[in-house]
Amino acid sequence: MKNVSFFRTAVVLLLVLSICVTALLPVSGAEEQDFVSASDLNNLYDPARSFAGYITGQNAEKSSTSHYTTHYLQVEPGDVLTFGPANPTQGFHLHGYNSANAIVDNTVRADRLEVVDNFGNYVIYAYTVPQGVTQVRIANASAINAIFTVTHNQKFSVETFYEYWNAEGRGDAIKSFGQYFGTRTDSVLHEKSALFVGDSISCGSQDNSLYYRAWAGRIGSVNEMDYVNASVSGASCSTTRPSKRIVSQLMSNGDRAFDYVILHGGVNDAWDTETVGTVSEGFSPQSFDTSTFAGGLEEMFYQATRLFPNARLGYIINFKAPSCTKGTVSNMSAYVAVAKQICEKWDMPYLNLYEDEEFCNNVLKVTTNEFLPDYIHPNAAGYDLIYPKVEEWMETLAVYSKEIPEAEVIEIRTEAELKDISKLLTGNFRLMNDIHLTEPWSPISTFEGTLDGNGFAIVGMEINNAATTNWGVSGLFGISKNAEIRNLTVYGKITNNVADMAVQLGGIVGNPTNTLFENCVSYVDISSGSNSGRVYAGGIAGVTQEITTFTNCKNFGAFTIDNSASAASATYVGGICAYTNGTAYFTGCENLGSITSRPLGGGSAHVGGILGYGEYRENGVTKITDCVNHGAINAIGFAGGIHGYSKNYSVQIRSCINAANVTASSMAAGICAYVGLNTACKDLVITDCVVGGENGKTVTIKATGENGGNLNETYAGGVFGSMVADGRTAEIARCVNLARVESAGRYLAGVIAQLNTKNKASVSVTHCVNLGSAFSSFTSDGFAAGILARASASGEVKCNLDLGTLEYGGEKYVGGIGGSEGKLSYLNNYTRYPAVLGYGQSAIANEGNAVLEESTDLSAVVAVLNGLDDVKPFALSEDGKTITVAYEEIPAPSQAQAAPEKPEDPPVVVPPVEDTTEEPTDEVDPPVITPPTDEPTNEVKPPVTNSPTEAPTDEIAPPVITSPTEEPTQAPGVGEGNESESGCGSAVSVGAILPVLFTALLGMAWRKREQ
């Protein structure tokens, strides 16, 4: 993970436990041999006894050509089965049966298994047999059926696997894995990192080797590289497919450094017969026509050189596909010609497969479907032919060193010159000093240039937002498009007085599209009183469109958004951004301003310290990394310390901290309040996050149930509130709660209030720690727990530690680790609460959990808690009485910075009175230039709306703002007139419980952020 703005040292939380020591009771089972030699390996897998099909239920088989399932393997509880090669997502699964051939351990996949060894995307796994299982069946992919290996109480490694099959005469079969076992340690690529981006061809959509994804996987594995293949099927260079642009793949991985960045793309532009375009005259984004292939390719090069300045860059021109019938793919000569020109302009090395006649015609045989089954996408054999050429070319690449000419810069020194930006809009501007505004500010729209604040500030921006101001879009800039704004600080205030209209307010931009914000700071206070329209208010940005990036941005402004006129007056408020309509990346951002949003007329607030609300767009994703909230939040509705509410949206939150109180009527959480995912989205990920105050200060996360709230639907979670997911997964791992969590309603948890999934969606909750107190006055049967209050899901809760206190009026669904677990398995969790689990028994597994008592052996507890893959977050002090939690990936929150005084106003200079008696001179006064009285041509038209497709009304997307030169864009959902494994350890012996003393020493770990 790239260190952008946070230190990378560990957060250390010392938990002092007054506990005596006793031994753990191991699970029974045969002794295991570790990493046996190839000559001793006993492979129990017999392809001849397999059938074409896979297991679907209790002892049921279903015909399929893509899997083979073994016969029954006889085992005992505690035995270890080691098997592979397998793939974490689709290469295998297994079922455990009892002696009556009934399934006991159902559909075991990767997240429940120990990783023994791996190579590339192949993994060798170990499965520890749980109680009740006496026989096992394993399903593997047909691609590896011939060399699949299963051993009983014999762990083997990659080397053992290779030696065994080589001795069996199957070395050739193993080479189809990308020749991993002939690893090239002498290559310059060896153990380097690489990012691959592109479309379905570089993604490997027809790569039927299953595990090696196109040339990226093969090259990465052969050279033992740390590689990411971010390619996406259907991606384009141009905006012909706006939700699947290759440039977004670069931006989404811009938070880490790579040694190699390999670019590919253009086939889908030809597929859609997109205009080829011409080479631009400059090197800045404003000169690129991204609606064409040429403009999109230049934008790709621009972002690659900007994001990865120390990488070896290169572009692959795709091979010929003359038999493809899609668009102009059969003849891409015009695209290739302009691609070569652009590569030469940018000094970008390129591999020209298209014009390699020998390779295309005689090797890849592009006029046949031997290696291109659909005449465009390679199969595994095709990639085996292509990847050596790509690999050889990559070895020749040097660090990109071209000095990109700086675009002509217009220097801004005065208020008048700042206003004059509106006359150009597409230039490159730079502040040369602080600028003090003397008049109310009229937002600039639509800005498509770059503004470098150069470390200076704009002071005194006052906007009295009215219906005549760009349709309610306000900020320093009302609207921006394909813009970049850097190193800028803005002081001021925005007061909203617009009625009956949705307004989009941002301290810097109200409505940005494809805009980059870097090192931007807002001291803009935003307020909105009684108003029947929706309000979107963000410290940096209001409502974002398409791809927006926020890097090292801060907000010090305070928000008071108290609409109360009607039920339609929903609010969306974020310390950095209010609302995203596409893809948004937040890295190293910080909110230090308080947020109050209490619509009392029936509407709901959606508030986050960093991001308020995320709305689904195809392939849209929100990534929030290394961000901190210090601002107190108070809302009627939904509030999260980092993120408030996501609707049908992919969310990834990593290494973030909330160090402030969060209060909400319906749902409150320290990190994220609510996420609703559907089958079109990716997964929810929250990892390495901390909720707690600095220097021992108590932080409270509270769900009040006020304003007529339904207490049965009131949630409070120290880290996460509630998720409702359809067919997708959720991972919440290595999170720590130090806060006091309070709920007036039914749901209360130190870490997670609820996980509700359906249609085979699964969840994983691992290595989370609760040290906070939890309290609810709710007296009916509710759901409360230190880790996870309620789950209607499949999956696992494993290796978590609860040392908090829990007080709850109801009793039925209350437990130290889980309240009501649904179909989850609970494995090797520890709590000091009298009961590990609340109501019900797990349908999958419920083993190794224990209440921490005076006789518990803490060294054994640490061993169990650390028993998940390579994650080792827990340690034990020398005296054996202290568990140390050291998450290396969790940053500590910086000390809250006091807002510096704004630059002093310049002295008032009184001009001398002219002596009218002097003789007149021959000089002629300059002409007086009167600004035009007509409205500017870039005035934004009101949005076109359609009928709402979903209820409730407070979840409706904001209007999409368009310029008059474009067709108005309809925002979906906007109503017209309605602004609306047992693998992690052993069983614990338990005895009589005694009081447990614990102290959380957080203050010593807080560090200051890098400036």
GUSE-146978 format. One line per 5 residues: their letters; for each residue x, y, z of C-alpha. Coordinates in steps of 0.2 Angstrom, whole numbers, plus 2048, in hexadecimal, padded with zeros to 3 digits. Layout:
% residues N
a) X/Y/Z  ...
END
This chain:
% residues 1011
mknvs) 800/800/800  807/811/7FB  80B/81D/809  803/82C/803  7FF/836/812
ffrta) 7FF/82B/821  80E/823/82A  80F/810/828  814/80C/83A  808/800/843
vvlll) 7FB/805/84F  7FE/7FC/860  7EF/7F9/86B  7F5/7F1/87C  7E7/7E7/884
vlsic) 7ED/7E3/896  7E4/7D3/89C  7E5/7CD/8AE  7E4/7BA/8A8  7EC/7AA/8AE
vtall) 7F2/79D/8A3  7EC/78C/89D  7EF/782/88E  7E4/781/87F  7DC/770/87A
pvsga) 7E2/76B/868  7D5/764/85C  7D7/752/85A  7DE/74B/84A  7ED/742/842
eeqdf) 7FE/74A/842  802/754/833  812/752/829  818/763/823  81E/766/811
vsasd) 822/754/80C  82E/74F/7FE  827/74B/7ED  82C/739/7EF  822/737/7FF
lnnly) 813/741/7F8  803/737/7F9  7F6/73E/7EC  7E5/739/7F1  7DC/741/7E2
dpars) 7D7/735/7D4  7D1/73D/7C4  7CA/72C/7BE  7BE/72C/7CD  7B8/73D/7C9
fagyi) 7A8/742/7C0  7A4/751/7B5  79A/75B/7C1  79A/764/7D2  791/763/7E2
tgqna) 782/76E/7E5  77A/768/7F5  779/75A/801  782/74C/7F8  77B/752/7E7
eksst) 785/753/7D7  781/75E/7C8  788/75C/7B6  795/769/7B1  7A4/769/7A5
shytt) 7AE/775/7AF  7B1/76B/7BF  7B6/75A/7C5  7B2/753/7D6  7BC/746/7DF
hylqv) 7B5/737/7E8  7B3/737/7FB  7C3/739/805  7C2/731/817  7C8/73D/824
epgdv) 7C7/741/837  7C4/751/840  7D5/75A/842  7DD/752/832  7E4/75E/825
ltfgp) 7E1/75C/813  7ED/766/808  7E8/768/7F5  7EB/773/7E6  7EE/77B/7DA
anptq) 7DE/785/7DE  7D8/796/7DB  7D1/7A1/7E9  7C1/7A5/7E0  7BC/798/7D4
gfhlh) 7C9/78A/7D3  7C1/77E/7E0  7B6/77B/7EF  7B3/76D/7FB  7A5/765/806
gynsa) 7A7/75C/816  79B/74D/819  797/743/828  797/730/828  785/730/821
naivd) 78B/73A/811  782/749/817  78B/75A/814  791/761/825  79D/76E/81F
ntvra) 796/776/810  79E/77F/801  7AF/783/809  7B9/790/7FF  7C9/799/800
drlev) 7C6/7A5/80E  7C4/797/81A  7D4/78E/816  7E6/78F/81A  7F2/795/80C
vdnfg) 801/789/80C  809/78F/7FC  805/799/7EC  80C/79E/7DB  804/7AB/7D1
nyviy) 7F1/7A8/7D2  7F3/796/7D7  7F2/791/7E9  7F5/782/7F4  7E9/781/802
aytvp) 7E7/777/812  7D6/772/81A  7D5/76D/82C  7C7/761/82E  7BA/767/83B
qgvtq) 7AF/75D/847  7A2/753/83F  7AA/751/82F  7B0/73F/82A  7B2/740/817
vrian) 7B5/74E/80B  7B3/751/7F8  7BD/75E/7EF  7B8/767/7DE  7C5/76E/7D3
asain) 7C6/776/7C2  7C7/76C/7B3  7D6/775/7AD  7E0/76E/7BB  7D8/75D/7BD
aiftv) 7E6/753/7B6  7F3/75A/7C3  7E8/75E/7D2  7EF/757/7E2  7E7/753/7F3
thnqk) 7F1/74D/802  7EB/747/813  7F6/74D/822  804/751/816  807/764/812
fsvet) 810/766/802  818/776/7F9  818/77D/7E8  829/774/7E5  823/764/7EB
fyeyw) 814/765/7E0  81F/768/7D1  82C/75B/7D5  81E/74E/7D7  815/751/7C7
naegr) 826/752/7BE  82A/741/7C4  819/73B/7BE  81E/741/7AD  811/750/7AD
gdaik) 81E/75E/7AC  816/764/79C  805/766/7A4  80C/771/7B1  814/77D/7A4
sfgqy) 803/782/79F  802/78C/7B0  80D/799/7A8  81E/790/7AA  81E/795/7BC
fgtrt) 82A/787/7C1  837/78E/7B5  837/79E/7BE  843/7AB/7B6  84D/7B1/7C5
dsvlh) 859/7B9/7B9  84C/7C4/7B1  84C/7D7/7B4  839/7D4/7B8  83D/7C8/7C6
eksal) 834/7CD/7D6  82F/7DE/7CF  81D/7E6/7D0  812/7E9/7C1  801/7F0/7BD
fvgds) 7F9/7EA/7AD  7E9/7F4/7A6  7DF/7F2/797  7CF/7E9/790  7C9/7D7/78F
iscgs) 7D8/7D1/785  7E5/7D7/792  7D8/7D1/7A0  7D7/7C0/798  7C5/7BD/796
qdnsl) 7C7/7AD/78C  7D6/7A7/795  7D0/795/799  7DF/791/7A3  7D5/798/7B1
yyraw) 7E2/79F/7BC  7EE/7A8/7B1  7E6/7B8/7AB  7ED/7BD/79A  7FF/7C2/798
agrig) 7FF/7CB/7A9  7FD/7BB/7B3  809/7B1/7A9  817/7BE/7AA  813/7C2/7BC
svnem) 814/7B0/7C1  823/7AB/7B7  82D/7BA/7BE  826/7B9/7D0  81F/7CA/7CE
dyvna) 814/7D4/7D9  807/7D8/7CB  7F6/7DF/7C9  7EB/7DB/7BA  7DF/7E9/7BB
svsga) 7D8/7E7/7A9  7C5/7E7/7A7  7BB/7DE/799  7B3/7EB/78E  7BE/7FA/793
scstt) 7C2/808/787  7CF/815/785  7C2/822/780  7B2/827/788  7A8/81C/77D
rpskr) 7A6/811/78C  7A7/81E/79A  7A4/811/7A9  7B2/806/7A2  7C0/811/79E
ivsql) 7D2/80A/79F  7D8/81B/7A7  7CE/816/7B6  7D8/806/7B8  7E7/811/7BA
msngd) 7DF/81D/7C6  7D8/80F/7D1  7EA/808/7D4  7F3/819/7D5  7F5/817/7E8
rafdy) 804/80C/7E6  814/80C/7DC  818/7FF/7CF  828/7FB/7C6  81F/7F7/7B6
vilhg) 80F/7FE/7AF  809/7F6/79F  7FB/7FE/795  7EF/7F6/788  7DF/7FB/780
gvnda) 7D6/801/771  7CD/7F2/76B  7BD/7F7/772  7BE/808/76B  7BF/800/75A
wdtet) 7B2/7F4/75F  7A6/803/761  7AD/80B/752  7B2/81A/75C  7BA/829/753
vgtvs) 7CD/826/752  7D1/838/755  7E2/841/753  7F1/845/75E  7EF/854/769
egfsp) 7FA/863/769  7FE/863/77B  801/857/78A  7F4/85E/796  7E3/855/798
qsfdt) 7DA/865/791  7E1/861/780  7DB/84F/77F  7CA/84B/776  7C6/83C/781
stfag) 7B7/838/776  7C3/831/76A  7CF/823/76B  7DE/82F/769  7D9/83A/777
gleem) 7D5/82C/782  7E6/824/77F  7EF/834/783  7E5/836/793  7EB/824/797
fyqat) 7FD/829/794  7FB/839/79E  7F4/830/7AD  801/822/7AC  80F/82F/7AC
rlfpn) 807/839/7BA  803/82B/7C6  812/820/7C3  821/82C/7C0  82E/81F/7C5
arlgy) 827/810/7BB  82C/808/7AB  81D/80B/79F  818/803/78F  809/801/783
iinfk) 804/7F1/77A  7FC/7F4/769  7F0/7E5/767  7F3/7D7/75B  7E8/7D6/74B
apsct) 7D7/7CE/74B  7D2/7CF/739  7C4/7C2/73B  7BB/7CC/748  7AB/7D3/743
kgtvs) 7A9/7E0/750  7A9/7F2/74B  7BA/7F6/743  7C4/7E9/74D  7C8/7DF/73D
nmsay) 7D2/7EE/737  7D9/7F9/744  7E7/801/739  7E1/813/73C  7E1/810/74F
vavak) 7F2/808/74E  7F9/817/744  7F3/824/750  7F8/819/75F  80A/819/758
qicek) 80A/82C/756  804/82E/768  811/822/76F  81F/82C/765  818/83D/76C
wdmpy) 819/836/77E  829/82C/77B  81F/81D/781  826/80C/77D  81A/801/774
lnlye) 819/7EF/76F  811/7EE/75D  809/7DD/75C  7FD/7E4/74E  80B/7E6/741
deefc) 814/7D7/746  80F/7CD/737  818/7BD/73B  811/7BC/74C  7FF/7C0/747
nnvlk) 7FE/7B5/738  809/7A6/73B  80A/7A5/74E  7FA/7AB/755  7F1/7A7/745
vttne) 7E5/7B5/747  7DA/7B0/738  7D5/7A0/741  7CD/79C/752  7DB/790/757
flpdy) 7E2/79D/764  7D4/7AA/763  7C4/7A0/766  7B9/7AF/762  7C5/7B6/755
ihpna) 7CA/7C4/762  7CE/7BD/773  7DC/7B1/776  7DA/7A1/77F  7E7/79A/78B
agydl) 7F2/793/77D  7F1/7A4/774  7F7/7AD/784  805/7A0/785  80B/7A6/774
iypkv) 808/7B9/778  810/7BB/789  822/7B7/785  822/7C5/778  81B/7D1/785
eewme) 827/7CB/792  836/7CD/787  830/7DF/783  82D/7E3/795  83F/7DF/799
tlavy) 845/7EC/78D  83B/7FA/796  844/808/79F  83D/814/7AC  832/821/7A3
skeip) 83C/831/7A2  834/83D/796  832/84E/79C  821/853/798  820/865/793
eaevi) 817/870/79F  808/878/798  807/88B/796  801/891/7A7  7F7/8A1/7AA
eirte) 7FC/8A9/7BA  7EF/8AF/7C6  7F3/8BD/7D2  7E3/8C7/7D5  7D0/8C5/7D8
aelkd) 7CC/8CB/7C6  7D8/8BF/7BE  7D0/8B1/7C8  7BF/8B6/7C2  7C6/8B6/7B0
iskll) 7C9/8A3/7B1  7B6/8A2/7AC  7BB/8AA/79B  7C7/89C/796  7C2/88D/7A1
tgnfr) 7CE/881/798  7DF/889/79C  7EC/884/7A9  7EC/891/7B7  7F7/893/7C6
lmndi) 7F5/89E/7D5  804/8A9/7D9  7FE/8B0/7EA  7F0/8B0/7F6  7E0/8B8/7EF
hltep) 7D4/8C1/7FA  7C2/8C2/7F2  7B9/8D2/7F5  7A9/8CE/7ED  79C/8C0/7EE
wspis) 7A3/8B2/7E4  79A/8AB/7D4  79F/899/7D1  7A9/895/7C1  7A2/889/7B5
tfegt) 7A6/87E/7AC  7B8/87D/7B0  7C2/871/7A5  7D4/876/7A9  7E1/875/7B6
ldgng) 7E3/880/7C6  7F3/87F/7D0  7F0/888/7E0  803/888/7E2  801/887/7F5
faivg) 7F7/897/7F6  7E5/89B/7FC  7D5/8A3/7F6  7CE/8AC/804  7BD/8B3/807
meinn) 7B3/8A9/7FB  7A0/8AD/7FF  792/8A5/7F6  780/8A8/7F9  779/89A/7EF
aattn) 769/89F/7E6  75F/897/7D9  767/8A2/7CC  778/89B/7D0  77C/88D/7C3
wgvsg) 76D/883/7C8  772/882/7DA  784/87B/7D6  790/885/7E0  7A3/886/7E5
lfgis) 7B2/88F/7E0  7AE/885/7D0  79C/881/7CD  7A0/873/7C0  7B0/86B/7BB
knaei) 7B4/85E/7AD  7C4/855/7A9  7CC/862/7B5  7DB/861/7C2  7DB/86C/7D1
rnltv) 7EB/86B/7DC  7F3/874/7EB  7E5/87F/7EE  7DD/886/7FF  7CC/88F/7FF
ygkit) 7C5/899/80E  7B3/89E/80E  7A1/899/810  792/893/806  781/897/80B
nnvad) 773/88E/802  762/897/800  75C/88D/7F1  74A/886/7F3  742/878/7E9
mavql) 752/872/7E1  760/866/7E4  770/870/7E7  782/86A/7E5  78E/873/7F0
ggivg) 7A1/870/7F2  7AE/87B/7FA  7B8/879/7EA  7AD/872/7DC  79A/86F/7DD
nptnt) 799/862/7CF  7A9/85A/7C9  7AB/84E/7BB  7BB/844/7B8  7C4/851/7C3
lfenc) 7D4/84E/7CD  7D6/857/7DE  7E7/856/7E6  7ED/85F/7F6  7DD/86A/7F7
vsyvd) 7D7/871/807  7C6/879/80B  7C2/885/819  7B1/888/812  7A3/887/81E
issgs) 793/881/815  781/884/81C  770/881/816  760/885/81F  74E/881/81C
nsgrv) 74D/87A/80B  741/86E/801  74F/869/7F5  75D/85C/7F7  76E/863/7FD
yaggi) 77F/85B/7F8  78D/863/802  79F/85E/802  7AF/867/808  7B8/864/7F8
agvtq) 7AA/85E/7EC  797/85D/7EB  792/850/7DF  79F/846/7D4  79D/83F/7C3
eittf) 7A6/831/7BA  7B8/830/7C2  7BD/83C/7D0  7CD/83B/7DA  7D1/843/7EB
tnckn) 7E3/842/7F1  7E9/84A/801  7DA/855/802  7D4/85D/813  7C4/865/819
fgaft) 7C4/871/828  7B3/879/823  7A3/876/82E  793/870/827  781/874/82D
idnsa) 775/86D/821  764/86D/82A  757/86C/81D  746/869/825  739/86F/819
saasa) 733/85E/812  736/84B/811  73F/84E/801  74C/858/809  759/84B/80A
tyvgg) 76B/850/80D  77C/849/807  78B/84F/810  79D/84A/810  7AD/852/817
icayt) 7B6/850/807  7A8/84B/7FB  795/84B/7FC  790/83F/7EF  798/834/7E1
ngtay) 78F/82F/7D1  79D/825/7CA  7AE/820/7D0  7B7/829/7DE  7C8/827/7E6
ftgce) 7CD/82E/7F7  7DF/82D/7FD  7E6/835/80C  7D8/841/80E  7D2/848/81F
nlgsi) 7C3/851/826  7C5/85C/835  7B4/866/833  7A4/862/83D  795/85C/834
tsrpl) 783/85F/839  775/859/82E  764/857/835  756/858/829  747/857/834
gggsa) 739/857/827  73A/845/824  749/844/819  759/83B/81D  76B/841/81E
hvggi) 779/836/817  789/83C/81E  79B/836/81E  7AB/83E/825  7B3/83C/814
lgyge) 7A5/836/808  792/838/80B  78A/82E/7FE  78E/822/7F0  782/81E/7E2
yreng) 785/80F/7D6  78B/812/7C4  791/803/7BA  7A2/7FD/7C0  7A2/80C/7CC
vtkit) 7AC/80A/7DC  7B1/814/7EB  7C2/812/7F2  7C6/81B/802  7D8/818/808
dcvnh) 7E3/820/816  7D5/82D/81B  7D1/834/82C  7C2/83D/833  7C4/848/842
gaina) 7B3/852/840  7A4/84E/84B  795/848/841  783/84B/847  775/845/83A
igfag) 763/840/839  765/831/82E  775/828/82A  787/82C/82F  798/824/82E
gihgy) 7A8/82B/834  7B0/828/823  7A1/823/817  78F/826/81A  784/81C/80E
sknys) 787/812/7FE  779/80C/7F2  77D/7FE/7E7  78F/803/7E6  7A0/7FB/7E8
vqirs) 7A9/801/7F8  7BB/7FE/7FE  7C1/807/80D  7D2/803/813  7DE/80A/821
cinaa) 7D2/818/826  7CE/820/837  7C0/828/840  7C5/832/84F  7B5/83C/852
nvtas) 7A3/839/859  796/833/84D  784/835/851  775/830/845  763/82C/848
smaag) 762/81D/83D  773/816/83A  784/81B/841  795/813/83F  7A7/818/842
icayv) 7AC/814/830  79D/811/825  78B/811/829  782/808/81B  786/7FE/80B
glnta) 77A/7F7/7FF  781/7EC/7F1  779/7E3/7E2  77F/7D7/7D6  786/7E4/7CB
ckdlv) 793/7EA/7D8  7A3/7E4/7DE  7A5/7E0/7F1  7A6/7EA/801  7B7/7EB/809
itdcv) 7BB/7F3/819  7CD/7EF/820  7DA/7F6/82C  7CF/804/833  7CF/80B/844
vggen) 7C1/814/84E  7C6/81D/85D  7CC/82E/865  7DD/835/866  7E7/835/876
gktvt) 7DA/82B/87F  7CB/836/87A  7BB/82C/87A  7B2/82C/86A  79F/828/869
ikatg) 796/81F/85B  783/822/85E  773/81D/856  765/827/85E  755/821/856
enggn) 74E/833/857  743/83D/84C  736/82F/84B  743/822/847  73F/80F/847
lnety) 748/808/855  747/7F7/84D  751/7FE/83F  75E/808/849  770/803/847
aggvf) 781/807/850  791/7FF/84B  7A2/804/851  7A9/801/840  79B/7FD/834
gsmva) 788/7FF/835  77E/7F4/829  780/7EB/818  773/7E4/80D  77B/7DB/7FE
dgrta) 774/7D1/7F0  780/7C4/7E9  790/7CD/7EE  79D/7CB/7FC  7A3/7D5/80B
eiarc) 7B4/7D5/813  7B7/7DE/824  7C8/7DA/82B  7D5/7E1/837  7CA/7EF/83E
vnlar) 7CB/7F6/84F  7BD/7FF/859  7C2/809/869  7B2/813/869  7A2/813/874
vesag) 794/80D/869  782/811/86E  771/80D/866  760/811/86B  75A/803/860
rylag) 75B/7F1/85C  76D/7EF/854  77D/7F2/85E  78F/7EC/85B  7A0/7F1/85F
viaql) 7A6/7ED/84D  797/7E9/841  784/7EB/844  77E/7E1/836  783/7D7/826
ntknk) 774/7D2/81C  778/7C9/80B  76E/7BE/7FF  770/7B4/7EF  780/7AB/7F5
asvsv) 789/7BB/7FB  795/7B7/808  79E/7C1/816  7AF/7C0/81F  7B2/7C9/82F
thcvn) 7C4/7C5/835  7D1/7CC/842  7C6/7DA/848  7C8/7E1/85A  7BB/7E9/865
lgsaf) 7C2/7F2/874  7B3/7FF/876  7A3/7FF/880  792/7FC/879  782/801/880
ssfts) 76F/800/87B  760/804/885  755/7F9/879  74C/7EC/883  744/7E1/876
dgfaa) 74D/7D3/86D  75A/7DB/863  76C/7D8/85C  77B/7DC/866  78D/7D6/866
gilar) 79F/7DC/868  7A4/7D7/856  794/7D3/84B  782/7D6/851  778/7CE/844
asasg) 77C/7C4/834  770/7BE/827  77E/7B7/81C  78A/7A9/818  79D/7AA/81C
evkcn) 7A8/7AB/82B  7AC/7B5/83A  7BD/7AF/83F  7CB/7B4/84B  7C4/7C4/852
ldlgt) 7C7/7CB/864  7BA/7D3/86F  7BF/7DB/87F  7B2/7E9/880  7A3/7EA/88B
leygg) 791/7E7/886  781/7ED/88E  771/7E9/885  75F/7E9/88B  759/7DA/881
ekyvg) 761/7C9/883  75D/7BD/875  769/7C2/868  778/7C8/872  78A/7C1/872
giggs) 79C/7C7/874  7A0/7C2/862  78F/7C0/859  77D/7C3/85D  774/7B9/84F
egkls) 780/7B1/843  774/7AA/836  77E/79E/82B  78F/7A5/830  79C/79A/837
ylnny) 7A5/7A1/847  7B7/79B/849  7C4/79E/856  7BD/7AF/85D  7C0/7B5/86E
trypa) 7B6/7C0/87A  7B5/7C5/88C  7A2/7C6/88B  799/7B8/894  793/7B0/884
vlgyg) 79C/7AF/873  78C/7AE/869  77A/7B3/86B  76B/7AA/865  76D/79B/859
qsaia) 77A/78F/853  784/791/843  77F/786/834  791/784/82F  79D/784/83D
negna) 79F/78B/84F  7B0/785/855  7BE/78C/85F  7B5/79B/866  7B8/79F/878
vlees) 7B5/7AB/887  7C5/7B2/88D  7C7/7AC/89F  7D4/7AD/8AD  7DB/79C/8A7
tdlsa) 7DD/7A0/895  7EE/79E/88D  7F1/7AE/884  7FF/7A8/87A  7F3/79B/873
vvavl) 7E6/7A8/870  7F3/7B2/866  7F7/7A3/85B  7E5/7A0/857  7E1/7B2/853
ngldd) 7F0/7B3/848  7EB/7A3/83F  7E4/7AA/82F  7EF/7AA/81F  7FE/7B6/821
vkpfa) 7F5/7C3/82C  7FE/7C3/83D  7F7/7D2/846  7F8/7CC/858  807/7CA/864
lsedg) 80A/7C6/876  815/7CF/882  823/7C7/88B  81A/7C5/89B  80C/7BC/893
ktitv) 7FF/7C8/899  7FD/7D4/88B  7F6/7D2/879  7FD/7DE/86D  7F3/7E3/85E
ayeei) 7FF/7E9/850  7F6/7EC/840  804/7F1/834  7F8/7F8/827  7EE/803/833
papsq) 7F3/815/834  7F1/81F/843  7E6/82F/842  7F0/83F/841  7EE/84C/84F
aqaap) 7E0/857/84A  7E7/867/842  7E0/877/847  7DB/882/839  7E8/88E/835
ekped) 7E4/8A0/834  7DF/8A6/823  7EB/8B1/81A  7EA/8C3/820  7E0/8CF/816
ppvvv) 7EB/8DA/80C  7ED/8EC/812  7E0/8F9/80B  7EA/905/800  7E2/916/7FE
ppved) 7E7/91E/7EE  7ED/930/7EF  7E1/93D/7E9  7E6/944/7D8  7EA/956/7D6
tteep) 7DD/95C/7CA  7E7/96C/7C7  7F5/963/7BE  7F7/965/7AC  7EF/957/7A2
tdevd) 7FA/94A/79A  7FA/943/789  7F7/931/78F  7E6/929/78A  7DC/920/798
ppvit) 7DA/90E/794  7C9/909/78D  7BC/903/79A  7B8/8F1/797  7A6/8EC/79B
pptde) 7A3/8DA/79E  795/8D3/793  784/8D3/79B  77E/8C3/792  77F/8B3/79D
ptnev) 78F/8A9/79A  78E/89B/78D  793/88E/799  784/890/7A3  77D/87F/7A9
kppvt) 76C/879/7A4  761/872/7B1  761/85F/7B2  755/854/7A8  74C/848/7B4
nspte) 742/839/7B3  737/82F/7BF  73E/827/7CE  742/815/7CC  745/811/7DE
aptde) 73F/816/7EF  742/81E/7FC  744/82F/7F5  753/834/7FF  75D/828/7F5
iappv) 75B/830/7E4  76A/835/7DA  76D/848/7D8  76B/850/7C7  779/84E/7BB
itspt) 77E/85F/7B5  783/861/7A3  789/870/799  77E/877/78C  788/870/77E
eeptq) 784/85E/783  774/855/783  76D/855/795  771/846/79F  763/83D/7A8
apgvg) 768/837/7B9  760/826/7BD  754/826/7CB  751/839/7CB  73E/83D/7CD
egnes) 738/84C/7C3  733/859/7CF  739/84F/7DD  74A/855/7E3  74A/849/7EB
esgcg) 7C2/78B/82D  7C6/785/83A  7D8/788/833  7DC/796/83F  7DE/78C/84F
savsv) 7D9/781/85E  7CB/780/86A  7CD/78A/87A  7CB/782/88B  7BF/78D/896
gailp) 7BD/78F/8A9  7B4/79A/8B5  7B5/7AC/8AF  7BD/7BA/8BA  7BD/7CD/8B7
vlfta) 7C8/7D2/8A8  7D2/7E2/8A9  7D7/7EA/899  7DE/7FB/894  7DF/802/882
llgma) 7EF/80D/880  7EB/815/870  7F3/826/873  805/820/871  802/81B/860
wrkre) 7FB/82A/858  807/832/84C  806/842/843  802/841/830  80F/846/823
q) 80D/857/81D
END
